[in-house]
Amino acid sequence: QVQLLESGGGLVQPGGSLRLSCAASGSIFSFNVMGWFRQAPGKQREYVVVITSGGSTNYAESVKGRVTISRDTALNTVSLQMNNLKPEDTAVYYCYAANRGRDYWGQGTQVTVSS
């Protein structure tokens, strides 16, 4: 059974930085796509960034220039470095992975940007 486990969320002041990490367990294959989504209170889940096994990335406009995704394909891990955080970045962040037509989700980690 594939499981995605996120870590690194927390409370940060506006302009601060956080690094989220996600590790997959129970998987013996490399995911085609990994990435991050987020869901703010009262809003639908939205994608933040995805990265393919080949390293191609696709960032949401709202985070371009402020976040950087990286992954280790062999280890099935993905990280998200977030800088210059804004209050509107407050959300639960979910790790995402996909392979062979199946989607996998982590349980989420809370990121709160507030002074």
Secondary structure, DSSP 8 states (H G I E B T S, - for coil): --EEEEE--EEE-TT--EEEEEEEES--S--SEEEEEEE-TTS--EEEEEEETT--EEE-TTTTTTEEEEEETTTTEEEEEE-S--GGG-EEEEEEEEETTEEEE---EEEEE--
